[in-house]
Amino acid sequence: MITAVSIIVVPYDHSESSKKALAKAAALAQADERIELNIITVVETHPLYSEHLSVKGIRDDLLAEAREHLDEAKRNLSQLPNTIKTAVLIGTPSLSIVEYAIQKDAELIIMGSRGVTGLKELFLGSVSHYVVQKSSCPVYIVK
């Protein structure tokens, strides 16, 4: 259960589903200003995003866009007295979310059922499904 020193992790990809999850996390955080929100975005690794000079710009653009989305999300929560941290992670979204929650000793992950993952949306949120199965803390899925 959420306690006074809880850390809530919110994976955020600027999709409508992740915006709803962030709103739910903010509503829960209002209950106690000691609840910390960690909003994360994962930039997926792909062989094309190597350090090769011709694609480095693409990777940098993706990282900059991720940072912009997180900054916007944090600004939208500026009325909360809670500590709000953001992080851009690089890796496989499902694995990165689970690993981040473990590293931060999170007590709850709140995430959307689907994100902006293209063909994966044909399945019932493959990232959220993985996180539910592998997370060491409870996962709240927002539709």
C-alpha positions as CSV (number, residue, x, y, z in Angstrom):
1,M,0.0,0.0,0.0
2,I,1.1,3.6,-0.5
3,T,2.8,5.0,2.5
4,A,4.1,8.4,3.4
5,V,7.5,7.6,1.9
6,S,6.2,6.0,-1.3
7,I,7.8,6.3,-4.7
8,I,5.5,6.0,-7.6
9,V,7.0,5.4,-11.1
10,V,5.1,6.6,-14.1
11,P,6.3,5.5,-17.5
12,Y,5.4,8.4,-19.9
13,D,5.6,8.5,-23.7
14,H,3.3,11.5,-24.4
15,S,0.5,9.1,-25.5
16,E,-3.1,9.7,-24.3
17,S,-2.8,6.5,-22.2
18,S,0.3,7.7,-20.4
19,K,-1.2,11.2,-19.8
20,K,-4.1,9.5,-18.1
21,A,-1.7,7.4,-16.0
22,L,0.2,10.6,-15.0
23,A,-3.1,12.2,-14.0
24,K,-4.0,9.2,-11.8
25,A,-0.5,9.3,-10.2
26,A,-0.9,13.0,-9.5
27,A,-4.3,12.4,-7.9
28,L,-2.8,9.8,-5.6
29,A,0.2,12.0,-4.8
30,Q,-2.1,14.8,-3.6
31,A,-3.0,12.6,-0.7
32,D,0.4,13.1,0.9
33,E,3.1,15.5,-0.2
34,R,5.8,13.0,0.9
35,I,4.9,10.7,-2.0
36,E,7.5,11.1,-4.7
37,L,6.7,10.8,-8.4
38,N,9.3,9.5,-10.8
39,I,8.2,10.2,-14.4
40,I,10.3,8.2,-16.9
41,T,10.6,7.9,-20.6
42,V,12.4,5.1,-22.4
43,V,14.0,5.7,-25.7
44,E,14.1,2.3,-27.3
45,T,17.5,1.0,-28.5
46,H,17.7,-0.2,-32.0
47,P,20.6,-1.1,-34.2
48,L,19.9,2.0,-36.3
49,Y,20.6,4.2,-33.3
50,S,24.2,3.2,-33.1
51,E,27.0,5.7,-32.6
52,H,27.6,5.8,-36.3
53,L,27.8,9.4,-37.3
54,S,24.9,9.3,-39.9
55,V,22.4,8.1,-37.3
56,K,23.7,9.7,-34.1
57,G,21.6,12.8,-35.0
58,I,18.5,10.7,-35.1
59,R,19.2,9.3,-31.6
60,D,20.0,12.8,-30.3
61,D,16.7,14.0,-31.7
62,L,14.8,11.2,-30.0
63,L,16.5,12.0,-26.6
64,A,15.8,15.7,-27.0
65,E,12.1,15.0,-27.7
66,A,11.9,12.7,-24.8
67,R,13.4,15.3,-22.5
68,E,10.9,17.9,-23.8
69,H,7.9,15.6,-23.1
70,L,9.1,15.0,-19.6
71,D,9.8,18.7,-18.9
72,E,6.2,19.4,-20.1
73,A,4.8,16.7,-17.9
74,K,6.7,18.1,-14.9
75,R,5.5,21.6,-15.6
76,N,1.9,20.4,-15.8
77,L,2.3,19.1,-12.2
78,S,3.9,22.2,-10.8
79,Q,0.9,22.8,-8.5
80,L,1.8,19.6,-6.5
81,P,4.0,20.1,-3.5
82,N,5.4,16.6,-4.0
83,T,9.0,15.8,-5.2
84,I,8.8,15.1,-8.9
85,K,11.8,13.5,-10.6
86,T,12.2,12.7,-14.3
87,A,14.6,10.4,-16.2
88,V,15.2,9.6,-19.8
89,L,16.3,6.0,-20.1
90,I,17.8,4.2,-23.1
91,G,16.9,0.6,-23.6
92,T,14.0,-1.8,-24.1
93,P,11.0,-0.1,-22.5
94,S,9.6,-3.1,-20.7
95,L,12.9,-4.1,-19.2
96,S,14.0,-0.5,-18.4
97,I,10.7,0.2,-16.5
98,V,11.0,-2.9,-14.3
99,E,14.7,-2.3,-13.6
100,Y,14.2,1.4,-12.8
101,A,11.4,0.6,-10.3
102,I,13.7,-2.0,-8.6
103,Q,16.6,0.5,-8.4
104,K,14.4,3.2,-6.9
105,D,12.6,0.8,-4.5
106,A,9.3,2.0,-6.0
107,E,6.1,0.9,-4.2
108,L,3.9,1.4,-7.3
109,I,4.1,1.7,-11.0
110,I,1.2,3.5,-12.7
111,M,1.2,3.2,-16.5
112,G,-1.1,3.3,-19.5
113,S,-2.4,0.1,-21.1
114,R,-0.9,1.2,-24.4
115,G,1.6,3.6,-25.6
116,V,2.9,4.9,-28.9
117,T,4.5,1.7,-30.0
118,G,3.1,1.2,-33.5
119,L,2.3,-2.5,-34.3
120,K,2.6,-3.5,-30.7
121,E,-0.7,-1.7,-30.1
122,L,-2.4,-4.6,-32.0
123,F,-1.6,-6.7,-28.9
124,L,-2.9,-5.9,-25.4
125,G,-0.1,-3.5,-24.5
126,S,2.9,-5.8,-24.7
127,V,5.0,-3.4,-22.5
128,S,2.4,-3.1,-19.8
129,H,1.8,-6.8,-19.9
130,Y,5.5,-7.5,-19.4
131,V,5.7,-5.0,-16.6
132,V,2.8,-6.5,-14.8
133,Q,4.3,-10.0,-15.0
134,K,7.9,-9.0,-14.0
135,S,7.5,-6.1,-11.6
136,S,8.5,-6.6,-8.0
137,C,5.9,-4.0,-6.9
138,P,2.2,-3.5,-7.7
139,V,1.3,-2.1,-11.2
140,Y,-1.8,0.0,-11.7
141,I,-2.9,0.0,-15.4
142,V,-4.9,3.0,-16.6
143,K,-7.1,2.6,-19.7
